[in-house]
């Protein structure tokens, strides 16, 4: 991970006071030097965030009910509008 370099030299055109710059630089340096990379992903934090949601049974039941409603409404609308295979098919009548 790359971290921006913080130097002690003032730059041309800066208007902030030196004491504020020094405080900010010290704070950034302290944070950068104190940071230690962890090994691997943080699964414990991820599991805590996932565990805060609804239980899988509630989620799957709600998703299944929503899917049934969507399919039923699509079937009824398709039948009403006579689209697709739900439309009445023409019957060839060669009877004289």
Chimera marker file (.cmm) of the C-alpha trace (Angstrom):
<marker_set name="trace">
<marker id="1" x="0.000" y="0.000" z="0.000" r="1" g="1" b="0" radius="0.5"/>
<marker id="2" x="1.423" y="3.393" z="-0.944" r="1" g="1" b="0" radius="0.5"/>
<marker id="3" x="1.264" y="6.260" z="1.533" r="1" g="1" b="0" radius="0.5"/>
<marker id="4" x="1.767" y="9.907" z="0.593" r="1" g="1" b="0" radius="0.5"/>
<marker id="5" x="5.133" y="11.261" z="1.646" r="1" g="1" b="0" radius="0.5"/>
<marker id="6" x="5.070" y="13.903" z="4.374" r="1" g="1" b="0" radius="0.5"/>
<marker id="7" x="8.125" y="16.118" z="4.457" r="1" g="1" b="0" radius="0.5"/>
<marker id="8" x="9.373" y="18.794" z="6.849" r="1" g="1" b="0" radius="0.5"/>
<marker id="9" x="10.247" y="21.349" z="4.196" r="1" g="1" b="0" radius="0.5"/>
<marker id="10" x="7.784" y="24.205" z="3.597" r="1" g="1" b="0" radius="0.5"/>
<marker id="11" x="6.544" y="24.566" z="0.051" r="1" g="1" b="0" radius="0.5"/>
<marker id="12" x="6.135" y="27.732" z="-1.921" r="1" g="1" b="0" radius="0.5"/>
<marker id="13" x="2.671" y="29.290" z="-1.852" r="1" g="1" b="0" radius="0.5"/>
<marker id="14" x="1.421" y="27.541" z="1.304" r="1" g="1" b="0" radius="0.5"/>
<marker id="15" x="-0.652" y="29.832" z="3.500" r="1" g="1" b="0" radius="0.5"/>
<marker id="16" x="-1.295" y="27.605" z="6.529" r="1" g="1" b="0" radius="0.5"/>
<marker id="17" x="0.511" y="28.275" z="9.773" r="1" g="1" b="0" radius="0.5"/>
<marker id="18" x="3.613" y="26.207" z="10.633" r="1" g="1" b="0" radius="0.5"/>
<marker id="19" x="2.166" y="24.954" z="13.908" r="1" g="1" b="0" radius="0.5"/>
<marker id="20" x="-0.880" y="23.459" z="12.149" r="1" g="1" b="0" radius="0.5"/>
<marker id="21" x="1.342" y="21.888" z="9.511" r="1" g="1" b="0" radius="0.5"/>
<marker id="22" x="3.581" y="20.370" z="12.171" r="1" g="1" b="0" radius="0.5"/>
<marker id="23" x="0.612" y="18.965" z="14.069" r="1" g="1" b="0" radius="0.5"/>
<marker id="24" x="-0.869" y="17.453" z="10.945" r="1" g="1" b="0" radius="0.5"/>
<marker id="25" x="2.482" y="16.022" z="9.881" r="1" g="1" b="0" radius="0.5"/>
<marker id="26" x="3.048" y="14.496" z="13.316" r="1" g="1" b="0" radius="0.5"/>
<marker id="27" x="-0.435" y="12.989" z="13.298" r="1" g="1" b="0" radius="0.5"/>
<marker id="28" x="0.002" y="11.522" z="9.806" r="1" g="1" b="0" radius="0.5"/>
<marker id="29" x="3.471" y="10.175" z="10.599" r="1" g="1" b="0" radius="0.5"/>
<marker id="30" x="2.215" y="8.636" z="13.827" r="1" g="1" b="0" radius="0.5"/>
<marker id="31" x="-0.638" y="6.927" z="12.010" r="1" g="1" b="0" radius="0.5"/>
<marker id="32" x="1.607" y="5.695" z="9.208" r="1" g="1" b="0" radius="0.5"/>
<marker id="33" x="4.282" y="4.345" z="11.532" r="1" g="1" b="0" radius="0.5"/>
<marker id="34" x="1.781" y="2.720" z="13.891" r="1" g="1" b="0" radius="0.5"/>
<marker id="35" x="-0.086" y="0.922" z="11.101" r="1" g="1" b="0" radius="0.5"/>
<marker id="36" x="0.668" y="-2.760" z="10.817" r="1" g="1" b="0" radius="0.5"/>
<marker id="37" x="-0.778" y="-4.830" z="7.977" r="1" g="1" b="0" radius="0.5"/>
<marker id="38" x="-2.909" y="-7.772" z="9.024" r="1" g="1" b="0" radius="0.5"/>
<marker id="39" x="-2.447" y="-11.155" z="7.528" r="1" g="1" b="0" radius="0.5"/>
<marker id="40" x="-5.386" y="-12.151" z="5.341" r="1" g="1" b="0" radius="0.5"/>
<marker id="41" x="-8.949" y="-10.845" z="5.243" r="1" g="1" b="0" radius="0.5"/>
<marker id="42" x="-10.778" y="-9.797" z="8.383" r="1" g="1" b="0" radius="0.5"/>
<marker id="43" x="-13.329" y="-12.609" z="8.538" r="1" g="1" b="0" radius="0.5"/>
<marker id="44" x="-14.364" y="-11.967" z="12.130" r="1" g="1" b="0" radius="0.5"/>
<marker id="45" x="-15.543" y="-8.442" z="11.273" r="1" g="1" b="0" radius="0.5"/>
<marker id="46" x="-17.261" y="-9.721" z="8.133" r="1" g="1" b="0" radius="0.5"/>
<marker id="47" x="-19.101" y="-12.442" z="10.044" r="1" g="1" b="0" radius="0.5"/>
<marker id="48" x="-20.264" y="-9.939" z="12.631" r="1" g="1" b="0" radius="0.5"/>
<marker id="49" x="-21.697" y="-7.692" z="9.912" r="1" g="1" b="0" radius="0.5"/>
<marker id="50" x="-23.393" y="-10.616" z="8.164" r="1" g="1" b="0" radius="0.5"/>
<marker id="51" x="-24.788" y="-11.936" z="11.434" r="1" g="1" b="0" radius="0.5"/>
<marker id="52" x="-26.590" y="-8.659" z="12.046" r="1" g="1" b="0" radius="0.5"/>
<marker id="53" x="-29.023" y="-9.304" z="9.176" r="1" g="1" b="0" radius="0.5"/>
<marker id="54" x="-32.061" y="-11.596" z="9.054" r="1" g="1" b="0" radius="0.5"/>
<marker id="55" x="-31.668" y="-15.344" z="9.460" r="1" g="1" b="0" radius="0.5"/>
<marker id="56" x="-31.201" y="-17.348" z="6.258" r="1" g="1" b="0" radius="0.5"/>
<marker id="57" x="-34.591" y="-19.066" z="6.664" r="1" g="1" b="0" radius="0.5"/>
<marker id="58" x="-36.424" y="-15.749" z="6.767" r="1" g="1" b="0" radius="0.5"/>
<marker id="59" x="-34.457" y="-14.475" z="3.782" r="1" g="1" b="0" radius="0.5"/>
<marker id="60" x="-35.019" y="-17.624" z="1.686" r="1" g="1" b="0" radius="0.5"/>
<marker id="61" x="-38.717" y="-17.787" z="2.579" r="1" g="1" b="0" radius="0.5"/>
<marker id="62" x="-39.272" y="-14.141" z="1.627" r="1" g="1" b="0" radius="0.5"/>
<marker id="63" x="-37.309" y="-14.556" z="-1.616" r="1" g="1" b="0" radius="0.5"/>
<marker id="64" x="-39.269" y="-17.696" z="-2.537" r="1" g="1" b="0" radius="0.5"/>
<marker id="65" x="-42.600" y="-15.992" z="-1.843" r="1" g="1" b="0" radius="0.5"/>
<marker id="66" x="-41.575" y="-12.990" z="-3.930" r="1" g="1" b="0" radius="0.5"/>
<marker id="67" x="-40.547" y="-15.272" z="-6.797" r="1" g="1" b="0" radius="0.5"/>
<marker id="68" x="-43.887" y="-17.120" z="-6.709" r="1" g="1" b="0" radius="0.5"/>
<marker id="69" x="-45.790" y="-13.819" z="-6.742" r="1" g="1" b="0" radius="0.5"/>
<marker id="70" x="-43.706" y="-12.490" z="-9.651" r="1" g="1" b="0" radius="0.5"/>
<marker id="71" x="-44.228" y="-15.665" z="-11.704" r="1" g="1" b="0" radius="0.5"/>
<marker id="72" x="-47.968" y="-15.761" z="-10.974" r="1" g="1" b="0" radius="0.5"/>
<marker id="73" x="-48.427" y="-12.100" z="-11.934" r="1" g="1" b="0" radius="0.5"/>
<marker id="74" x="-46.370" y="-12.612" z="-15.114" r="1" g="1" b="0" radius="0.5"/>
<marker id="75" x="-48.524" y="-15.624" z="-16.063" r="1" g="1" b="0" radius="0.5"/>
<marker id="76" x="-51.770" y="-13.735" z="-15.453" r="1" g="1" b="0" radius="0.5"/>
<marker id="77" x="-50.623" y="-10.630" z="-17.346" r="1" g="1" b="0" radius="0.5"/>
<marker id="78" x="-49.358" y="-12.762" z="-20.245" r="1" g="1" b="0" radius="0.5"/>
<marker id="79" x="-52.652" y="-14.649" z="-20.390" r="1" g="1" b="0" radius="0.5"/>
<marker id="80" x="-54.686" y="-11.445" z="-20.301" r="1" g="1" b="0" radius="0.5"/>
<marker id="81" x="-52.610" y="-9.786" z="-23.035" r="1" g="1" b="0" radius="0.5"/>
<marker id="82" x="-52.479" y="-13.035" z="-25.036" r="1" g="1" b="0" radius="0.5"/>
<marker id="83" x="-48.743" y="-12.899" z="-25.608" r="1" g="1" b="0" radius="0.5"/>
<marker id="84" x="-46.315" y="-15.716" z="-26.142" r="1" g="1" b="0" radius="0.5"/>
<marker id="85" x="-47.339" y="-19.343" z="-25.892" r="1" g="1" b="0" radius="0.5"/>
<marker id="86" x="-50.256" y="-18.327" z="-23.659" r="1" g="1" b="0" radius="0.5"/>
<marker id="87" x="-52.095" y="-16.765" z="-26.602" r="1" g="1" b="0" radius="0.5"/>
<marker id="88" x="-54.830" y="-18.788" z="-28.324" r="1" g="1" b="0" radius="0.5"/>
<marker id="89" x="-53.302" y="-20.707" z="-31.179" r="1" g="1" b="0" radius="0.5"/>
<marker id="90" x="-54.908" y="-20.579" z="-34.631" r="1" g="1" b="0" radius="0.5"/>
<marker id="91" x="-56.519" y="-23.845" z="-35.562" r="1" g="1" b="0" radius="0.5"/>
<marker id="92" x="-56.207" y="-24.745" z="-39.221" r="1" g="1" b="0" radius="0.5"/>
<marker id="93" x="-59.737" y="-25.508" z="-40.365" r="1" g="1" b="0" radius="0.5"/>
<marker id="94" x="-59.976" y="-27.214" z="-43.742" r="1" g="1" b="0" radius="0.5"/>
<marker id="95" x="-63.509" y="-28.415" z="-43.224" r="1" g="1" b="0" radius="0.5"/>
<marker id="96" x="-65.945" y="-27.591" z="-46.071" r="1" g="1" b="0" radius="0.5"/>
<link id1="1" id2="2" r="1" g="1" b="0" radius="0.2"/>
<link id1="2" id2="3" r="1" g="1" b="0" radius="0.2"/>
<link id1="3" id2="4" r="1" g="1" b="0" radius="0.2"/>
<link id1="4" id2="5" r="1" g="1" b="0" radius="0.2"/>
<link id1="5" id2="6" r="1" g="1" b="0" radius="0.2"/>
<link id1="6" id2="7" r="1" g="1" b="0" radius="0.2"/>
<link id1="7" id2="8" r="1" g="1" b="0" radius="0.2"/>
<link id1="8" id2="9" r="1" g="1" b="0" radius="0.2"/>
<link id1="9" id2="10" r="1" g="1" b="0" radius="0.2"/>
<link id1="10" id2="11" r="1" g="1" b="0" radius="0.2"/>
<link id1="11" id2="12" r="1" g="1" b="0" radius="0.2"/>
<link id1="12" id2="13" r="1" g="1" b="0" radius="0.2"/>
<link id1="13" id2="14" r="1" g="1" b="0" radius="0.2"/>
<link id1="14" id2="15" r="1" g="1" b="0" radius="0.2"/>
<link id1="15" id2="16" r="1" g="1" b="0" radius="0.2"/>
<link id1="16" id2="17" r="1" g="1" b="0" radius="0.2"/>
<link id1="17" id2="18" r="1" g="1" b="0" radius="0.2"/>
<link id1="18" id2="19" r="1" g="1" b="0" radius="0.2"/>
<link id1="19" id2="20" r="1" g="1" b="0" radius="0.2"/>
<link id1="20" id2="21" r="1" g="1" b="0" radius="0.2"/>
<link id1="21" id2="22" r="1" g="1" b="0" radius="0.2"/>
<link id1="22" id2="23" r="1" g="1" b="0" radius="0.2"/>
<link id1="23" id2="24" r="1" g="1" b="0" radius="0.2"/>
<link id1="24" id2="25" r="1" g="1" b="0" radius="0.2"/>
<link id1="25" id2="26" r="1" g="1" b="0" radius="0.2"/>
<link id1="26" id2="27" r="1" g="1" b="0" radius="0.2"/>
<link id1="27" id2="28" r="1" g="1" b="0" radius="0.2"/>
<link id1="28" id2="29" r="1" g="1" b="0" radius="0.2"/>
<link id1="29" id2="30" r="1" g="1" b="0" radius="0.2"/>
<link id1="30" id2="31" r="1" g="1" b="0" radius="0.2"/>
<link id1="31" id2="32" r="1" g="1" b="0" radius="0.2"/>
<link id1="32" id2="33" r="1" g="1" b="0" radius="0.2"/>
<link id1="33" id2="34" r="1" g="1" b="0" radius="0.2"/>
<link id1="34" id2="35" r="1" g="1" b="0" radius="0.2"/>
<link id1="35" id2="36" r="1" g="1" b="0" radius="0.2"/>
<link id1="36" id2="37" r="1" g="1" b="0" radius="0.2"/>
<link id1="37" id2="38" r="1" g="1" b="0" radius="0.2"/>
<link id1="38" id2="39" r="1" g="1" b="0" radius="0.2"/>
<link id1="39" id2="40" r="1" g="1" b="0" radius="0.2"/>
<link id1="40" id2="41" r="1" g="1" b="0" radius="0.2"/>
<link id1="41" id2="42" r="1" g="1" b="0" radius="0.2"/>
<link id1="42" id2="43" r="1" g="1" b="0" radius="0.2"/>
<link id1="43" id2="44" r="1" g="1" b="0" radius="0.2"/>
<link id1="44" id2="45" r="1" g="1" b="0" radius="0.2"/>
<link id1="45" id2="46" r="1" g="1" b="0" radius="0.2"/>
<link id1="46" id2="47" r="1" g="1" b="0" radius="0.2"/>
<link id1="47" id2="48" r="1" g="1" b="0" radius="0.2"/>
<link id1="48" id2="49" r="1" g="1" b="0" radius="0.2"/>
<link id1="49" id2="50" r="1" g="1" b="0" radius="0.2"/>
<link id1="50" id2="51" r="1" g="1" b="0" radius="0.2"/>
<link id1="51" id2="52" r="1" g="1" b="0" radius="0.2"/>
<link id1="52" id2="53" r="1" g="1" b="0" radius="0.2"/>
<link id1="53" id2="54" r="1" g="1" b="0" radius="0.2"/>
<link id1="54" id2="55" r="1" g="1" b="0" radius="0.2"/>
<link id1="55" id2="56" r="1" g="1" b="0" radius="0.2"/>
<link id1="56" id2="57" r="1" g="1" b="0" radius="0.2"/>
<link id1="57" id2="58" r="1" g="1" b="0" radius="0.2"/>
<link id1="58" id2="59" r="1" g="1" b="0" radius="0.2"/>
<link id1="59" id2="60" r="1" g="1" b="0" radius="0.2"/>
<link id1="60" id2="61" r="1" g="1" b="0" radius="0.2"/>
<link id1="61" id2="62" r="1" g="1" b="0" radius="0.2"/>
<link id1="62" id2="63" r="1" g="1" b="0" radius="0.2"/>
<link id1="63" id2="64" r="1" g="1" b="0" radius="0.2"/>
<link id1="64" id2="65" r="1" g="1" b="0" radius="0.2"/>
<link id1="65" id2="66" r="1" g="1" b="0" radius="0.2"/>
<link id1="66" id2="67" r="1" g="1" b="0" radius="0.2"/>
<link id1="67" id2="68" r="1" g="1" b="0" radius="0.2"/>
<link id1="68" id2="69" r="1" g="1" b="0" radius="0.2"/>
<link id1="69" id2="70" r="1" g="1" b="0" radius="0.2"/>
<link id1="70" id2="71" r="1" g="1" b="0" radius="0.2"/>
<link id1="71" id2="72" r="1" g="1" b="0" radius="0.2"/>
<link id1="72" id2="73" r="1" g="1" b="0" radius="0.2"/>
<link id1="73" id2="74" r="1" g="1" b="0" radius="0.2"/>
<link id1="74" id2="75" r="1" g="1" b="0" radius="0.2"/>
<link id1="75" id2="76" r="1" g="1" b="0" radius="0.2"/>
<link id1="76" id2="77" r="1" g="1" b="0" radius="0.2"/>
<link id1="77" id2="78" r="1" g="1" b="0" radius="0.2"/>
<link id1="78" id2="79" r="1" g="1" b="0" radius="0.2"/>
<link id1="79" id2="80" r="1" g="1" b="0" radius="0.2"/>
<link id1="80" id2="81" r="1" g="1" b="0" radius="0.2"/>
<link id1="81" id2="82" r="1" g="1" b="0" radius="0.2"/>
<link id1="82" id2="83" r="1" g="1" b="0" radius="0.2"/>
<link id1="83" id2="84" r="1" g="1" b="0" radius="0.2"/>
<link id1="84" id2="85" r="1" g="1" b="0" radius="0.2"/>
<link id1="85" id2="86" r="1" g="1" b="0" radius="0.2"/>
<link id1="86" id2="87" r="1" g="1" b="0" radius="0.2"/>
<link id1="87" id2="88" r="1" g="1" b="0" radius="0.2"/>
<link id1="88" id2="89" r="1" g="1" b="0" radius="0.2"/>
<link id1="89" id2="90" r="1" g="1" b="0" radius="0.2"/>
<link id1="90" id2="91" r="1" g="1" b="0" radius="0.2"/>
<link id1="91" id2="92" r="1" g="1" b="0" radius="0.2"/>
<link id1="92" id2="93" r="1" g="1" b="0" radius="0.2"/>
<link id1="93" id2="94" r="1" g="1" b="0" radius="0.2"/>
<link id1="94" id2="95" r="1" g="1" b="0" radius="0.2"/>
<link id1="95" id2="96" r="1" g="1" b="0" radius="0.2"/>
</marker_set>
